[in-house]
Amino acid sequence: MPSLCPLRRLARVCLLALLLPLPALAQSPETQWQAYESALADGARQADRWRTGWTAFYAGSLALNAWQASEASGRDDRYDARVGVVKSALALGGVLMDRQPHPAAYRELQSGEPGDTAGAREILEAVAEEERRRRSGEARLGSLVVNTAAGLLIAVGDGRERDGAINFATGMLINELRLQTQPRQAGAAINRFQPAQASMGDLHLEGEYALLVGPNQLGVALRY
C-alpha cells in the first residue's frame, strides 16, 4: 500500500499532540456540588453588582431629567427631559422590583443538605432557565412599548421625527445593554458539560464531559 502523504502524517501527529496532554479527570459528587455552589455564589455576587449599578444609573438619569425638565434653556430639551423622567422612573422601578434569581437560589442551596448534587443541579437548572427567559424576546416587550410611546410623543406629539427616532433607538440600546449584562453563570455551568458515549466491545458507557482550561490546568472532566 502507498505510504501516507506528508501532510496527512503531519495532521495525525498534531492531533495526537493535542489529545495526549489532556488528562481525564473524573469528577466526584463532592466536586460537582462545589462547582454548582461556586456558580451560584458568583451569580449572586454579579446580581448584586448588576442591581446596584443599574439602580445608580437610572436614579442618576431620573435626577438629571427632573432638573432639565425645568431648568434646561431650550424648550425641546425641557420637553425631552419630561419624557425622560417617565422613562427613567419606570426603568428604575423595574430594576428595584424585578430581582435576579441568583441570590435567592444561593440561599436555598446553602440552607439545603451539603453535597446534595441532584438538588443543587435542580436549583441550577431552574436559575439557568430564568436566565434564558430574561434574555428572550418577551423580556424586551416592556421596553419596546415604553420607548415606542416616548418616541411617538416626541416625533408626532412635538413634531420632531428625527429626535423621536433617536430617543427610541437610544432607549432600546440601553435596555439591551441592561439585559446582556445580567448574570449568566448558571447557564454556563449547565452548558459546560456535553453528553458523551464510549463503547469497548460489549461494554457501553454513557456520561458527560467538559473541557477544563485554566492558567495551570488543561484537561477533560468526566461525569458518569
KAFENGI-V357303 format. One record per residue. N is the residue number from 1. RES is the residue in three letters. SS is DSSP state (~ for helix, > for strand, _ for the rest). PSI is psi as a letter, one per 30 degrees, with the letter a starting at -180 (* if undefined). NEAR is the number of other C-alpha atoms within 12 Angstrom. Layout:
n=N res=RES ss=SS psi=PSI near=NEAR
n=N res=RES ss=SS psi=PSI near=NEAR
//
This chain:
n=1 res=MET ss=_ psi=k near=4
n=2 res=PRO ss=_ psi=k near=5
n=3 res=SER ss=_ psi=l near=8
n=4 res=LEU ss=_ psi=k near=11
n=5 res=CYS ss=_ psi=l near=11
n=6 res=PRO ss=~ psi=e near=11
n=7 res=LEU ss=~ psi=e near=11
n=8 res=ARG ss=~ psi=e near=12
n=9 res=ARG ss=~ psi=e near=13
n=10 res=LEU ss=~ psi=e near=13
n=11 res=ALA ss=~ psi=e near=14
n=12 res=ARG ss=~ psi=e near=15
n=13 res=VAL ss=~ psi=e near=14
n=14 res=CYS ss=~ psi=e near=14
n=15 res=LEU ss=~ psi=e near=14
n=16 res=LEU ss=~ psi=e near=13
n=17 res=ALA ss=~ psi=e near=12
n=18 res=LEU ss=~ psi=e near=14
n=19 res=LEU ss=~ psi=e near=16
n=20 res=LEU ss=~ psi=e near=14
n=21 res=PRO ss=_ psi=f near=14
n=22 res=LEU ss=_ psi=j near=20
n=23 res=PRO ss=> psi=k near=18
n=24 res=ALA ss=> psi=j near=20
n=25 res=LEU ss=> psi=j near=21
n=26 res=ALA ss=> psi=k near=21
n=27 res=GLN ss=_ psi=k near=24
n=28 res=SER ss=_ psi=l near=16
n=29 res=PRO ss=~ psi=e near=21
n=30 res=GLU ss=~ psi=e near=18
n=31 res=THR ss=~ psi=e near=21
n=32 res=GLN ss=~ psi=e near=30
n=33 res=TRP ss=~ psi=e near=29
n=34 res=GLN ss=~ psi=e near=23
n=35 res=ALA ss=~ psi=e near=28
n=36 res=TYR ss=~ psi=e near=40
n=37 res=GLU ss=~ psi=e near=37
n=38 res=SER ss=~ psi=e near=24
n=39 res=ALA ss=~ psi=e near=35
n=40 res=LEU ss=~ psi=e near=41
n=41 res=ALA ss=~ psi=e near=30
n=42 res=ASP ss=~ psi=e near=24
n=43 res=GLY ss=~ psi=e near=36
n=44 res=ALA ss=~ psi=e near=31
n=45 res=ARG ss=~ psi=e near=24
n=46 res=GLN ss=~ psi=e near=24
n=47 res=ALA ss=~ psi=e near=35
n=48 res=ASP ss=~ psi=e near=25
n=49 res=ARG ss=~ psi=e near=20
n=50 res=TRP ss=~ psi=e near=28
n=51 res=ARG ss=~ psi=e near=34
n=52 res=THR ss=~ psi=e near=20
n=53 res=GLY ss=~ psi=e near=20
n=54 res=TRP ss=~ psi=f near=30
n=55 res=THR ss=~ psi=e near=28
n=56 res=ALA ss=~ psi=e near=20
n=57 res=PHE ss=~ psi=e near=22
n=58 res=TYR ss=~ psi=e near=32
n=59 res=ALA ss=~ psi=e near=28
n=60 res=GLY ss=~ psi=e near=20
n=61 res=SER ss=~ psi=e near=28
n=62 res=LEU ss=~ psi=e near=28
n=63 res=ALA ss=~ psi=e near=23
n=64 res=LEU ss=~ psi=e near=24
n=65 res=ASN ss=~ psi=e near=27
n=66 res=ALA ss=~ psi=e near=27
n=67 res=TRP ss=~ psi=e near=21
n=68 res=GLN ss=~ psi=f near=24
n=69 res=ALA ss=~ psi=f near=25
n=70 res=SER ss=~ psi=f near=20
n=71 res=GLU ss=~ psi=f near=17
n=72 res=ALA ss=_ psi=k near=18
n=73 res=SER ss=_ psi=e near=13
n=74 res=GLY ss=_ psi=k near=13
n=75 res=ARG ss=~ psi=e near=15
n=76 res=ASP ss=~ psi=e near=23
n=77 res=ASP ss=~ psi=e near=24
n=78 res=ARG ss=~ psi=e near=23
n=79 res=TYR ss=~ psi=e near=32
n=80 res=ASP ss=~ psi=e near=36
n=81 res=ALA ss=~ psi=e near=31
n=82 res=ARG ss=~ psi=e near=29
n=83 res=VAL ss=~ psi=e near=36
n=84 res=GLY ss=~ psi=e near=39
n=85 res=VAL ss=~ psi=e near=28
n=86 res=VAL ss=~ psi=e near=27
n=87 res=LYS ss=~ psi=e near=38
n=88 res=SER ss=~ psi=e near=35
n=89 res=ALA ss=~ psi=e near=27
n=90 res=LEU ss=~ psi=e near=26
n=91 res=ALA ss=~ psi=e near=33
n=92 res=LEU ss=~ psi=e near=30
n=93 res=GLY ss=~ psi=e near=20
n=94 res=GLY ss=~ psi=e near=23
n=95 res=VAL ss=~ psi=e near=28
n=96 res=LEU ss=~ psi=e near=22
n=97 res=MET ss=~ psi=e near=12
n=98 res=ASP ss=_ psi=i near=16
n=99 res=ARG ss=_ psi=k near=26
n=100 res=GLN ss=_ psi=l near=34
n=101 res=PRO ss=_ psi=f near=36
n=102 res=HIS ss=~ psi=e near=41
n=103 res=PRO ss=~ psi=e near=30
n=104 res=ALA ss=~ psi=e near=23
n=105 res=ALA ss=~ psi=e near=34
n=106 res=TYR ss=~ psi=e near=31
n=107 res=ARG ss=~ psi=e near=19
n=108 res=GLU ss=~ psi=e near=23
n=109 res=LEU ss=~ psi=e near=32
n=110 res=GLN ss=~ psi=e near=23
n=111 res=SER ss=~ psi=f near=15
n=112 res=GLY ss=_ psi=a near=18
n=113 res=GLU ss=_ psi=k near=15
n=114 res=PRO ss=_ psi=k near=20
n=115 res=GLY ss=_ psi=f near=22
n=116 res=ASP ss=_ psi=i near=22
n=117 res=THR ss=~ psi=e near=25
n=118 res=ALA ss=~ psi=e near=19
n=119 res=GLY ss=~ psi=e near=24
n=120 res=ALA ss=~ psi=e near=37
n=121 res=ARG ss=~ psi=e near=30
n=122 res=GLU ss=~ psi=e near=20
n=123 res=ILE ss=~ psi=e near=34
n=124 res=LEU ss=~ psi=e near=40
n=125 res=GLU ss=~ psi=e near=28
n=126 res=ALA ss=~ psi=e near=23
n=127 res=VAL ss=~ psi=e near=36
n=128 res=ALA ss=~ psi=e near=32
n=129 res=GLU ss=~ psi=e near=23
n=130 res=GLU ss=~ psi=e near=25
n=131 res=GLU ss=~ psi=e near=30
n=132 res=ARG ss=~ psi=e near=24
n=133 res=ARG ss=~ psi=e near=20
n=134 res=ARG ss=_ psi=f near=29
n=135 res=ARG ss=_ psi=g near=24
n=136 res=SER ss=_ psi=l near=16
n=137 res=GLY ss=~ psi=e near=14
n=138 res=GLU ss=~ psi=e near=14
n=139 res=ALA ss=~ psi=f near=23
n=140 res=ARG ss=~ psi=f near=25
n=141 res=LEU ss=~ psi=e near=17
n=142 res=GLY ss=~ psi=e near=22
n=143 res=SER ss=~ psi=e near=31
n=144 res=LEU ss=~ psi=e near=26
n=145 res=VAL ss=~ psi=e near=20
n=146 res=VAL ss=~ psi=e near=27
n=147 res=ASN ss=~ psi=e near=34
n=148 res=THR ss=~ psi=e near=27
n=149 res=ALA ss=~ psi=e near=24
n=150 res=ALA ss=~ psi=e near=37
n=151 res=GLY ss=~ psi=e near=34
n=152 res=LEU ss=~ psi=e near=26
n=153 res=LEU ss=~ psi=e near=26
n=154 res=ILE ss=~ psi=e near=30
n=155 res=ALA ss=~ psi=e near=25
n=156 res=VAL ss=~ psi=e near=17
n=157 res=GLY ss=~ psi=e near=18
n=158 res=ASP ss=_ psi=g near=21
n=159 res=GLY ss=_ psi=g near=16
n=160 res=ARG ss=_ psi=i near=21
n=161 res=GLU ss=~ psi=e near=18
n=162 res=ARG ss=~ psi=e near=16
n=163 res=ASP ss=~ psi=e near=24
n=164 res=GLY ss=~ psi=e near=29
n=165 res=ALA ss=~ psi=e near=23
n=166 res=ILE ss=~ psi=e near=21
n=167 res=ASN ss=~ psi=e near=30
n=168 res=PHE ss=~ psi=e near=31
n=169 res=ALA ss=~ psi=e near=21
n=170 res=THR ss=~ psi=e near=22
n=171 res=GLY ss=~ psi=e near=31
n=172 res=MET ss=~ psi=e near=28
n=173 res=LEU ss=~ psi=e near=18
n=174 res=ILE ss=~ psi=e near=25
n=175 res=ASN ss=~ psi=e near=35
n=176 res=GLU ss=~ psi=e near=23
n=177 res=LEU ss=~ psi=e near=17
n=178 res=ARG ss=~ psi=e near=29
n=179 res=LEU ss=~ psi=e near=29
n=180 res=GLN ss=~ psi=f near=19
n=181 res=THR ss=_ psi=g near=24
n=182 res=GLN ss=_ psi=l near=36
n=183 res=PRO ss=_ psi=k near=36
n=184 res=ARG ss=_ psi=g near=36
n=185 res=GLN ss=~ psi=e near=35
n=186 res=ALA ss=~ psi=e near=40
n=187 res=GLY ss=~ psi=e near=30
n=188 res=ALA ss=~ psi=e near=26
n=189 res=ALA ss=~ psi=e near=32
n=190 res=ILE ss=~ psi=e near=30
n=191 res=ASN ss=~ psi=f near=20
n=192 res=ARG ss=_ psi=e near=23
n=193 res=PHE ss=_ psi=k near=23
n=194 res=GLN ss=> psi=k near=20
n=195 res=PRO ss=> psi=k near=18
n=196 res=ALA ss=> psi=k near=18
n=197 res=GLN ss=> psi=k near=16
n=198 res=ALA ss=> psi=k near=16
n=199 res=SER ss=> psi=k near=11
n=200 res=MET ss=> psi=j near=9
n=201 res=GLY ss=_ psi=b near=7
n=202 res=ASP ss=_ psi=f near=7
n=203 res=LEU ss=> psi=k near=9
n=204 res=HIS ss=> psi=k near=12
n=205 res=LEU ss=> psi=k near=16
n=206 res=GLU ss=> psi=k near=16
n=207 res=GLY ss=> psi=a near=19
n=208 res=GLU ss=> psi=l near=24
n=209 res=TYR ss=> psi=l near=25
n=210 res=ALA ss=> psi=k near=28
n=211 res=LEU ss=> psi=k near=23
n=212 res=LEU ss=> psi=j near=22
n=213 res=VAL ss=> psi=k near=14
n=214 res=GLY ss=> psi=l near=9
n=215 res=PRO ss=_ psi=e near=7
n=216 res=ASN ss=_ psi=g near=7
n=217 res=GLN ss=> psi=k near=15
n=218 res=LEU ss=> psi=j near=19
n=219 res=GLY ss=> psi=a near=23
n=220 res=VAL ss=> psi=k near=26
n=221 res=ALA ss=> psi=k near=29
n=222 res=LEU ss=> psi=k near=30
n=223 res=ARG ss=> psi=k near=27
n=224 res=TYR ss=_ psi=* near=22
//
